[in-house]
Amino acid sequence: MPSPLPSSPEQDSGFWPVLRNRNFLLMWIGQVFSQLADKVYLVLMISIIANHFQGPGQSISGWVSAIMIAFTIPAILFGSIAGVFVDRWSKKAVLTSSNLLRAGLVFLLPILLVIFEPWVEISQIPAGFAVLLVVTFCISTLTQFFSPAEQATLPLIVPSRHLLSANSLYTTTMMASVIVGFAVGEPLLEAAGQWVEAVGASVGLDSEGGKEAIVGLGYGIAGLILLFLNTNEAALDPHREHPHVWQDIQDGVRYLGKNDRVRAALIQLVMLFSVFAALAVLAVRLAEVIPTIESDQFGFLLAAGGVGLAMGATGIGQFGQSMPRARLSLYGSLGMAIALCTLALFTQQLLPTLIIIGLLGMFAAIIAVPMQTTIQAETPEAMRGKVFGLQNNAVNIALSLPLALASVAESYLGLQTVFVGLGGMVAMGGVLTWYISRKGSIKTSS
């Protein structure tokens, strides 16, 4: 574990201590490039589909849905398995190679499309589009290794007292990458395509190759930056025999069964992601019933939540260290429950809805950052990959189920009832986590 950096009391709070930490700074910058590449990759897929596969007058939604499914399946299939191997392998090697391999796959895309696009359909799917599905599946699979390795490395390079600030900065960056990545993705790809078309015409490159290059560079730069990271991890024994993967997954489940606080934190995170997945669906319906916007402008509502989440994470990082994590989560849960119930009263008014959704995001950060920090701080190094792999699995399932259930519930119960129900669920989760943490503290002191 790294020794704490000397600091004055004024410097020992907020983001300054973690930004002074060279290893954290390297991993954070790597995260920025990797996260932006992830978001711009999806914009790239839409661009390729529009230019190569969408027919005149045909909706693009079916093509994009297939890409999203290819992106989601590895998260459900391999999340736990990837976590097991993260505990067995060098975390630095996983962080670096997962980015460099994703860069290589993106750089290969123009060549693969040239090779396969002229082919006839494969099982009624254009060969070039099948290539997009396979590459997307492979990139998402590599992401399943990157995510738990990143979460497991953070407690190794950041002192425990600074973990809350580190997670706040990570959460802020993640939300900023969603907003910035989707906002600048299209103009960035267009500019890259025009530059390559102008400069690279002599060597036979077209504008499409430039678009892939900008995404590949994002992953590649992240991988190269992470080469200089010192993870402070324990040396691995190359001769050690490991149990079967399934047994390691069971060990992770058993650990969660024994550690009440970690289990409660994970359950609350899963519940939080479920609520936000449901809100993503309900935002479409909200935009439909608000008279001043169109249904396809639901992104404005989601953006308000993203801004609130970033603001909440920043506030927690600056001022949250002095308060117990379970209490922070309780306050966030109660605030989010009140905001959801209040939202039920303003489902047809744009400005109050935007403000309330922004507050929802802010309170969600007050839940998510302390709970993620609790899992990192209280999970032993040898178990972190397994636990974070299980967390990724559970979160991705939690993100998938509400997409199907939220619209059905809204159809039968109405928006107001669904919002109140979600508020009650969040409040119960916060109270339960606080109670479990308090009970554990009493046991420890006695």
Sequence and secondary structure as in RCSB ss.txt:
>XXXX:A:sequence
MPSPLPSSPEQDSGFWPVLRNRNFLLMWIGQVFSQLADKVYLVLMISIIANHFQGPGQSISGWVSAIMIAFTIPA
ILFGSIAGVFVDRWSKKAVLTSSNLLRAGLVFLLPILLVIFEPWVEISQIPAGFAVLLVVTFCISTLTQFFSPAE
QATLPLIVPSRHLLSANSLYTTTMMASVIVGFAVGEPLLEAAGQWVEAVGASVGLDSEGGKEAIVGLGYGIAGLI
LLFLNTNEAALDPHREHPHVWQDIQDGVRYLGKNDRVRAALIQLVMLFSVFAALAVLAVRLAEVIPTIESDQFGF
LLAAGGVGLAMGATGIGQFGQSMPRARLSLYGSLGMAIALCTLALFTQQLLPTLIIIGLLGMFAAIIAVPMQTTI
QAETPEAMRGKVFGLQNNAVNIALSLPLALASVAESYLGLQTVFVGLGGMVAMGGVLTWYISRKGSIKTSS
>XXXX:A:secstr
        GGGGSSSHHHHT HHHHHHHHHHHHHHHHHHHHHHHHHHHHHHHT  TT  SHHHHHHHHHHHHHHH
HHHHHHHHHHHHHS HHHHHHHHHHHHHHHHHHHHHHHHHHTTS  BTTB HHHHHHHHHHHHHHHHHHHHHHHH
HHHHHHHS GGGHHHHHHHHHHHHHHHHHHHHHHHHHHHHHHHHHHHHHSGGGT  HHHHHHHHHHHHHHHHHHH
HTT         TT     HHHHHHHHHHHHHH HHHHHHHHHHHHHHHHHHHHHHHHHHHHHHSTTS GGGTHH
HHHHHHHHHHHHHHHHHHH TTS HHHHHHHHHHHHHHHHHHHTT TT HHHHHHHHHHHHHHHHHHHHHHHHHH
HHHS GGGHHHHHHHHHHHHHHHHHHHHHHHHHHHHHH HHHHHHHHHHHHHHHHHHHHHHHHHHHHHHH 
